[in-house]
Amino acid sequence: QAEEELKAAWSQQAGQLREMGRRERLLRSDVQRVGEQLESFKTRVMQVCSPSAAGSPGESVTEQQVIEKVRQISDENQQSHEREKSLQKELSSRLAQEKEVSANMEVFKNSLQKLQ
């Protein structure tokens, strides 16, 4: 009976080991697929950000290149927003000056009409 119990335990252990091996193969496959997807994503990001920096299709793009390009785009975006704010202020100031000149012209026109 002890021998039968050992055989059953051995069989159970062998089944568990096979299952663990199957899961390991699936995980390795998943990790490889995710790695390939990451490479593809990095390359697409670089192609969108800077086609000349992406290199040839077979060439790998480093994470640092992607990070630096995204940072550069972010900085350029921030500078554009600051420039836009500056131009909005300048536009508002010029509109205010234009209104003031227009109001002064109206006063001058009315004064001129009264004088005539």
JORATA-V608542 format. One record per residue. N is the residue number from 0. RES is the residue in three letters. PHI is phi as a letter, one per 40 degrees, with the letter a starting at -180 (999 if undefined). OMEGA is omega in whole degrees, 0 to 359 (999 if undefined). D_LAST is the distance of its C-alpha to the last C-alpha in Angstrom with 2 decimals. Layout:
n-><N	N>
res-><RES	RES>
phi-><PHI	PHI>
omega-><OMEGA	OMEGA>
d_last-><D_LAST	D_LAST>
This chain:
n-><0	1	2	3	4	5	6	7	8	9	10	11	12	13	14	15	16	17	18	19	20	21	22	23	24	25	26	27	28	29	30	31	32	33	34	35	36	37	38	39	40	41	42	43	44	45	46	47	48	49	50	51	52	53	54	55	56	57	58	59	60	61	62	63	64	65	66	67	68	69	70	71	72	73	74	75	76	77	78	79	80	81	82	83	84	85	86	87	88	89	90	91	92	93	94	95	96	97	98	99	100	101	102	103	104	105	106	107	108	109	110	111	112	113	114	115>
res-><GLN	ALA	GLU	GLU	GLU	LEU	LYS	ALA	ALA	TRP	SER	GLN	GLN	ALA	GLY	GLN	LEU	ARG	GLU	MET	GLY	ARG	ARG	GLU	ARG	LEU	LEU	ARG	SER	ASP	VAL	GLN	ARG	VAL	GLY	GLU	GLN	LEU	GLU	SER	PHE	LYS	THR	ARG	VAL	MET	GLN	VAL	CYS	SER	PRO	SER	ALA	ALA	GLY	SER	PRO	GLY	GLU	SER	VAL	THR	GLU	GLN	GLN	VAL	ILE	GLU	LYS	VAL	ARG	GLN	ILE	SER	ASP	GLU	ASN	GLN	GLN	SER	HIS	GLU	ARG	GLU	LYS	SER	LEU	GLN	LYS	GLU	LEU	SER	SER	ARG	LEU	ALA	GLN	GLU	LYS	GLU	VAL	SER	ALA	ASN	MET	GLU	VAL	PHE	LYS	ASN	SER	LEU	GLN	LYS	LEU	GLN>
phi-><999	c	c	c	c	c	c	c	c	c	c	c	c	c	c	c	c	c	c	c	c	c	c	c	c	c	c	c	c	c	c	c	c	c	c	c	c	c	c	c	c	d	c	c	c	c	c	c	c	a	d	c	c	c	g	c	d	c	c	c	b	c	c	c	c	c	c	c	c	c	c	c	c	c	c	c	c	c	c	c	c	c	c	c	c	c	c	c	c	c	c	c	c	c	c	c	c	c	c	c	c	c	c	c	c	c	c	c	c	c	c	c	c	c	c	c>
omega-><178	179	178	179	178	178	180	179	179	179	180	179	180	178	179	178	177	179	178	177	178	179	179	179	178	180	178	179	178	180	179	180	180	177	178	178	179	178	180	179	180	180	179	178	181	179	179	183	185	183	181	181	185	179	181	184	182	185	182	178	182	177	180	178	180	181	181	180	178	178	179	179	178	178	179	178	179	179	178	178	179	178	178	178	180	179	176	178	180	179	179	179	180	177	178	178	180	178	180	179	180	178	178	178	179	178	179	180	178	179	180	179	180	180	181	999>
d_last-><130.32	128.76	128.68	126.89	124.34	123.80	123.34	120.81	118.92	119.07	117.81	114.99	114.03	114.15	111.87	109.40	109.49	108.83	105.89	104.52	104.92	103.09	100.22	100.10	99.86	97.05	95.18	95.65	94.37	91.33	90.62	90.90	88.60	85.98	86.24	85.65	82.67	81.22	81.66	80.02	77.10	76.63	76.70	74.17	71.84	72.08	71.56	68.39	67.15	68.17	70.24	71.29	72.61	74.76	77.27	79.76	80.69	84.08	82.71	82.44	79.20	79.68	78.20	76.68	74.82	73.41	72.46	70.75	68.84	67.68	66.69	64.76	62.90	62.20	60.82	58.62	57.40	56.58	54.68	52.70	51.80	50.71	48.60	47.05	46.21	44.67	42.55	41.50	40.39	38.48	36.83	35.91	34.46	32.36	31.14	30.21	28.30	26.56	25.57	24.28	22.22	20.92	20.03	18.31	16.33	15.34	14.33	12.34	10.67	9.97	8.77	6.35	5.16	5.43	3.80	0.00>
